[in-house]
Every structure is written in C-alpha cells, then in structure tokens.
C-alpha cells in the first residue's frame, strides 16, 4: 500500500507525496484555474497560458524548457479543464530535483515573449480547427455551451478565434499572477523518494512565493430550459450527446452518480446502454457516458455514434432506461454486481503511477486530501438502491437535453 504524506508551506502551498517503489516518478501542480475564470473577450486564455507557459522564463528560453526533461527521458506536459489546470512531469526518479525546479521556474518566472505567443497562437488555432473537423469531439463542446448558456461555463476551453487573435503577453502575465498563486495551487509527487526530501525541495523552489489567494469571483450557472437540437453538417454518421446537469463534487450523491454513470455506459461492454443499444438492437456503433463534477455544479452526458435514422429510437431507449432507474429500485443482488464491477475497474485503473499522481493533485486541490482506494471503494459499497434512484432522477426524461450533428 502506498504511503501518503502531507505538508503545507508557510505561504499556503499544499503538498502531498505518495511513496511508491516504482523507479518512475511524477510531480506537478494542480491549479484551481480554468476556462470559467476567463473574462469576456478573453475566451481561450486559460488554455493559451497552459501552452505558452513553456515558451520562456527569466532563466530559460523555450528550447531549454522543452529540452530540460526530455533529455533525461522524461516528459513535461499540461492540460486545461473548465475549472482547473494540471502542469506536470514524469521522469526517472533520480531527476526529481530537476523537475521540481523547472515547474517552480514556470509558475514564478514565465515571461510570455510576444514573438513566441504569436507562433503558438497558430498552433492553438490549428488545435481548435482539428476539434471542429472531428464531430465526435465538437458535439461535446457545443452541447456544453448550450447546457450552460449565459454563464461562465458556457464557452469551450479552446476559446474563440477572435479572442485568441488579440491575446497579449500582458494578458497572460496578469492571468498567471492572479491565479497561479500558492493559495490556489497544490503540489503533488509520486515516487520512491522520502517525503521529507520532497518537501524540502518544494520549500527550496516554491517557498519564496508570496502568500496570496486568487483574485476572482465565480458565479453559479443560471438555469437553462431543456433543449433538443439537430444540426446538419453532412456526415455519414450521426453524433449525439444527451445529458443533464447533476450536483457538484461535494454533494452526498456524488458516489451514487459515479456508479450510475458506470452502470449506464461505462467502459464495460456489459453496460446497460451498450447492451440495449448495440448488442440487442444494433442502433449504435459507440455509446459512452461521462460524469463531470465541478465546485458548484456538474453534468452527465451520453454520447452516441449511430445512423441518423436510429437517433430518435436510441434517445427513446435512453429516456426509458433512466426513467426506470429513477422509479424502480435496483434489486440488491444486481446492485452488488454493479458495485463489484466498478470497484474492480477502479483498482485496475489505479495500478498506474499516472493515475496516482493525477488523483493526488485533484484530491488535494479540490477536497483537501487524497482519497485512498479503500476509502473510495467503501463509499461505492455504501451506495443504496434509493441513492441510485435519486441520482437517476436528475436524468429524468423531462430534464434531458440533446444535440445531434448529422
């Protein structure tokens, strides 16, 4: 079993280290800043900063940053969500000091050279264009834009072309100084080093950062009437997302929602919707469900890839199943089988230092602690048939919205 140790620097930066026996180590920063924290006219800034933070600091040029971990067999990477950013590195464990020093340099001393920004802007615009060229990706973005219309969550992470084209070095610097601060970040590390050494390294590299909290105000999303839209784009296959808002990550039903998501269309070929829509009826090629939980809201969405002629029939099946789960309690034995499968999937997924690292960062940042696998399994095992029904009620037929590209 992995050992989990915590520490907090005097400036408020929270640290967690998970001790493993692997010779591959991970470390990074989980930052409570994402696309919902952007101002109007700056849509895409969070993701743009995630790209351009690698383009130069007061101590290193872009090439030196790129090469720093790669030359020893490691990697440096990042990703952005609506509410967070992960900045991290994976490397042979003996290079931990190199990785921590580099991460500290990036969040404290990035300078965002305008000439580098102008080059990277083209890369980001190409990334956005590639998503628009992929209907199975674009339909998610557009569905979420509609589901959160009129709110700070109602624009996609990659941003708007017109906004991206006018972002400046000053915009990036202001975003960094406002949100990449100790009280808004958590440092995580996974590897064989002793926690005392890791925490000393973190103190050395991050200790000089001033104690500060983020300067921002988040607004809960406004209510949106359910919608059902079809957009003709001329594809052979229809791409549909159907879903609804659900409670936030701290809600008492969060584990029931996690289990429900897996029951409906998790990765197992025996998921309810895969059996009903693909195996029994042959309606769909792909069906998968996703649960996203944020600080003040969440949503569950189900993606279908199918013949346009089968979209309506597929949606009827989904509404029937979610309504049935909301009104008829699952038999105890059947629920136990679902729990056993989901817990087993979690154990398999956790057999990875990457999983441990990302889970540690998110857990410390959003909940103040890292849930162990035993704790998570205990919470899943405690889910009752009544809680599954309560969770499924959020997906009742009159609450579901859908968007189809065809």
N, C-alpha and C positions, 0 to 999 in steps of 0.2 A: 504494500500500500504506500502511495506517495505521501510524503510529509509536507504540510502546508504551513508556512510561517509568514507572519505579517509584521510590518513596521511602518511608521509614519514619520516623515522628515519634519523638522521644525517649521518648514514653510507650508506644510499641509499636504505635500505629495504623498499619497498612499502607495505602499509597496507590498507585493506578495511574491514569494518564491515557493515553487513546488519542487522538491528534491526527487530526482529520478536516477536511475542507473544508466540511462542512455548516454552515449557519447555525442549525441546531437542535442544542442541546446537552443532555446528560443528566448528572446526578450523583446519587450516592446512597450508602447504607451497606448492605452485606451483613452480616448479623448471625447468628452461629452460635448461634441460639436459636430453638427451635420447640416444637411441642406435646409432643415427647418429654421436654422439660425441665421439664414441669409436675409438681407434687406431687399425690398423691392428694387429692381434694377440691377441686382447682383446675383440673380439666379444662376447657379453653377459654380459660385465662388468656393464653397467648401470642397468640392471635388477638384477644382482648379488648384487650390492651395495644396491639396494632397499630392497632385502631380508636380507642382513647381517647388515644393519644399526641398526637393532633391537637386535643384538647379544652382545651388551656390550658397555658401555661408561666408562669414567674415574670415573663416580659417581655411575653407576648401572650395575649390571650383567644382563644377558639375561632374567633370570626369573623375576627380578624386573621390567624390561621394559615390559615384557609380562603381568605382573600382575597389573601394575600401573593403567590402565584404566579399565581393566576387573573387578577388584574387586569392582568397584563402578557402574557396569552395563554398562560401556562404551566399545568402541572398538578403536583399533589403527590399521591403515591399510595403504597400499600404492599400487600404480601401476605405470608401466613404459610404455611409448609410444616411437615412433621413435624420438620424439623431446622434450619430457617432462617427468617429474616425479611428481606424487602427493603423498604427505605424509600428513596424516590427521587423525583426531579423531572425534568421535561422542560420546556424553555423556549427562547425566542430567546436566542442565545448571549451577548448583552451583559448578561444578567441572572444570570450565574454567581455573582457575589458575593452577590446576594440569596438564591439557592438554597442555597449552602453555609452561610451564616449561619443560615438557617431550620432546616436539618437539624441543625446543631450545637445550636441552641436546644432542639429537640425531644428529643434524646437526653440532654442535660445538665440541662435545667431544667423538664421536664414535671412538673406538679403533680397531675394527675388529680383535678379537682374532683368531689366526690361527686355533686353535682346533675347534672353533665354525664354521669357514669358511669351514673346511673340512667336518663337519657334514652337513652343509646347502648345500654344493655343491651337495651332493647326492639327496637332496630334489629338487633342481633346475633341475638336470638331469632327475629325475623322471617326473617333470612337463613337460619338453621338450619331453620326451618319450610319455607322455599321449597325447600331441598335435599330434605327428606323428601317434599315434594309432587312431586318430579321423580325417578322411579325410576331413570332412566339415570345420575343423579348419586349417589343414595343407595346403589345397589348397590355402587359402588366403596368407599364408606366402610365399609359393613357387611362386605364381603369382606376389606378390610384389617384390620378389627377381629378377624375370625376368624383370619386368617393370622398375626397377631401377638398372639393371645390370651394373657393373662397377662404381658405385657411393657409397657414404657412406650410402645411404638409401637401398642399395641392399643386406642387410643381416637381418635376422629376429631378433626380440628383445630378444628371449631366448638364442641366441648365438650358437656357435659351441662347441661340446663336447671337442674337443682337446684344445680349448681356455679356456673353463671353468676349465678344469683339472689343468691348470697351473697358474690360478689367485692367487695372494698372498695378504696378509694383506697390504703390501706396495702399491700394485696396487689400492686397494680400498681407502686407505688413500689419495693417490695422486689425484684420481678422485674426492673425496669429497672436498679436499682443493682447487682444481682448479675450480670446477663448483658449489658447494653448498656455494655460496658467496652472500652477500646482493644484489649486483647489478644484480644478475641472478635469484633472487627469489622474490616471492610475498606472503605475509601472508594474509590469509582470515579468516573471522569469521562470523558466522551466529547464532543469538540467541537474548535473551531478554536483555542482559547487555547493559548499556550505552556505546557508542563508546569511551568516554573519559577513562573509566575503562579498556576497551580492549587495547587501545593504550598505556596506562601506563604499563600494563602487558607486552606488546610486547617490550616496551622500556627497562623494567627491565630485560627481558630474552634474548633479541637479541641485545640490544644496545651496548654491548661490542665487537661485531663482527667488524672486521676492514673493512673500506670502500674499496671495491675491485670489479672489473669486471671479468668476466670469461676469462680464458686463453684458447682460442680455435679459430679455423677457420673452418667455414662450406663452402663447395663447392657445387654449384648448380649441380643437376644431369645432366649427359650427355644424349643426345638423344638416343633412342633405337627404332629400327625398330619394327613395329607391329609383333606379333608372334601368332601362333595358335598351341598349343602343346597338345598331348594326351599321358598320362602316364598310363600304365596298372598296376593296383595293385590288381585286383581280387575282387573288391567289387560288391555287387548286384546292388547298385545304383550308377549312375554317379554323380560326384560332379564337377561342372564347375564354374569358375569365369571368367567373361568377363568384360573388362573395358578399361579405357584410362586415361592418365594424363589430369588434368584440372588446372586452375590457382590457385595461392596461396590465403591465407586467407584475404589478403588486396585488392584483385582485385575488380574492380567495379561490376563484375558479380557474386560476392560471394553469394548474396541473391537469384539471379536467379538460381544458381547452387543448393542451398539448396532446393528451391521449386521444381526444376526439379527432384532432387533425390527423393523427396517425391511423385511426380507425377508418376514416373516410377515404383518404387517398395518400397514405404514407408510402414509403419506398417498397413495401412488401407487395408482391404480385397478388396476394390474397386480400388486399384492402377491399372494403365494401364497394367502392365505386369502380375499381378495376374489374372486379368480378362481374358487377351488374352491367357496366357499360361496354367493356371489351370482351370478356370471356363469354358472357351469356348472350349479348345482343350484337356484338360486333360493330357498335356505333363509333368507337373511338380508337385511335392508334395510341394516344397518350392521355392519361389523366393523372394529375398530381395536385396535392393540396399543400398550401404554405400558410403558416401562422406567423405573424409579425406582431411583437409586443413592444410598445414604447412606454414612456413615463406616464402619459395621461390618456392613452387610447391604444387600440390595436385593431387588427383586421385579419380575417381568414379569407383566402381566395383559392379557388379551384380552377385549374387550367385544363382545357380540353383541346385536343387536336383531332379534328374529325371532318368527314364530308359535310359540306354546308347543308345538305338535305337532312342530316341527323342532329343538327344543333338543337332544335326545339324538343325533339324526343329526349335527347340527353339531359336538357335542363329540366324537363318534367320528372325524369328519374331522380335527379339530384334533389329536387324540391320534395319529392315523395319520401326519400330516404331521410333527409334532415328533419322533416316534419314528424316522421315516425320515431326517430331517435328522441325528439323533444317531447313526445306524448306517450310513448310506451317505454317503460323501464327495461333496460337490457337484463336478461337473465343473468344471475350471479356467475354461473359457470362460463358463459360466453364472455362476460366482462373480465373474468380472471384470465381467460385465454388471450384477450387483447392486451391485458397488462403484461403478461408473460412475454409476449412477442415484443412489445415496445421496450420493456426493460432490457431484454436481450439485445435489441438493436442499439440501445444506448451504450451498453457495455462494449459491444463490438466497436462502435464509433469512438469510444474513449480510449481504445488501445492505440493511441497516437499522441505523440508529444505536441503536434499541432493543435489537436482538439483540446488538450490540457491547457496550452498556452492561451488560445483564444477564449476559452471558457473562464480562465482565471482573470484575464483582463476585463471581460464584460461583467463578470460576477462582482469583482471588487469595485468597479466604476459605478455600477447601477444598483447593487444591493449591499455594498459594504463588506461582503465576504464571498468566498468561493464555495459553492455547494459541492460537497463530495458526492461521489456516485452513490454511496449508501444512503445519503440524505435524499437525493433525487429519487431513487428507487422507492424509498419509504413513502415519499409524497405521492408517487404514482400508485403505489399499492393501496393507499388510503382513499383513493377516489371511489365514490359510491355511484350506484346506478342513478340516484337522484341528481348528483352533480353532473353526470354526463347529459341528462335530460335538460338541466338548467343551461349548460353550455350550448347544447344543440338549439335551444330556443333563440339564441342570437342569430341562427341561420334559418329561422322560420321562413316559409315561402314569401310572406309579405315584407320581409326585411331584406331579401336578397336582391342584389343588383347584378347586371351582366353587361359585358361589352364583347362584341364579336367583330373580328376582322375577317372578311371573306371576299 
